[in-house]
Amino acid sequence: MSGTSYSPTVFVGNQTTNVVRRVVAIDTAWGAGDSVAMSGRTTGLTVATVKMPTYTLPSCAGTTYSGMSGVLMNQHYTDHGDSGGPWLTTQSVTGYAVAHGQHFGFGCASGYTGSFFVKLNAISAAQEASILFY
């Protein structure tokens, strides 16, 4: 709608949170050991570290999703119902959120069972949509 602006926001906290933070950027570059938080409907806010910044789901994830690429975390603190939740970090000075990805599930190859999220740039490319921030 012309003349209208929208600032994307995300709920951050426990399962019944009313804390909303403005999302001011996306981050698509991670390194092993980087901390990223996930705010899930079932488990609430949890923090994990990156195990593999580029990970492709193997065939054990099922034929529909094998080959999906994203980020694998060291821990798997998430549960059923968390899928679709945001992976994010918070800027220390402003408190605003930086978005990283959308929770999908977990890696399933031996030794790779941490939480898994799809990168936001991959989602926007698949949807042929830009992510705009004000």
N, C-alpha and C positions, 0 to 999 in steps of 0.2 A: 504494500500500500504506500503510495507516494506521500512523503512528508512524515512518515512514521519511523521511529527507530526502535530497535529491540536490543537489549543487552542480555546475552545468554547467561543463565544462572544454573547452579547445581546445588542439590541438597548435600550437606556434609555433616556427618555425625552418626548417632546410633539409629536403630531401626525406626524410631518415631520422631526423628529430628525435625525441627522447624527452622534450622539454621540454613540460610541460603547464601551462597557466595557467588559473586559476579565472576564469570569466566572471561579472562582478558586475552588469552593466547592459547595456542596449541604447541606442543613440543613433540617432535617426531625423531629426536636423536637421543638415544640412551646408551649407556655403557653398563657392563656387568658391575653389579654392586650398587647402582643408583637406587635410591628409595623412591617408591611411588605408592600412593594410598588408593584404596578402592572403597567406595561408599555404596554398600549393597543393601538391598531391601531386607535380606535375611540376617546377615551377620553384622551390619552396620559398618563403621569405619575401621579398616585394618590397613596396616602398612607392611609392604613386602619389598624385597630387593630384586633387581633384575638378575636373572640367571643367564638368559640368552636374549640379546637385543633383537635378533632375527631368528625366528623359530617357525617351522612349517609343521602343522599337525600331520602326523603319519596316518597310515591307513587304519590304525587301531581306533581312531576317533570316529570311524564310520564312513561309509562311502560318500555321504553327502558333504561332509566337512573336511575330509582329508585333503591336504594341499593348501588349506587356509594358512595364511602367513600372519604373524603377529609377534608379540613379545611374551616370553616365558619368564615367570617369576620364580624365585627360589622356594617360596612357601606356598601352600595352598590353604589359606584361611577362609576361603569362600565356601558357599553352600548352595544348594538348589534354591532358586528364587533370586539369586544375586546377578544372574545373567542380564546383560544390558546395562548394568550399573557403570558409572564413570570411574576411570582410573585417572588420578589427578595429583598435583602437588599444590601447595599453597605458598604464595609469595610472602616472605616473612615481614616485609615492611607494610604492604597494603592489605594483606589478608585475602586478596583476590586469588582465584583458582587458575591454574594452568592445566588444561585438559591434555591427556595423553592417549586415551583409548577407551574402548567399550568392552566390558567384561564378557567373556565368552564361556569359559569353563576351565579346563585344565589339560595340560599335556599328558599323553598317555604312554609314551615309550618308556621303557625301563630306565630309571634314573632321571626322568624328566616329568615329574608329576606335579609341578608347581602350577599356580593359577596362570591363565592365559588370557591376554586381551588383544583385540584387533586394533591396529593403529588408526587414529582418526584420519590421517591423510589417505589411507587405503579405503576407508568408509566413504569419504567425500569423493574420491575418484570413482568408486563403484557406483555411487549415486549421481555422478556428474553434477555435483553441487559444491559450491564454495562455502567455506565457513567464514563468516564475516563478524568482526568484532568492532565495537564502538568504544 
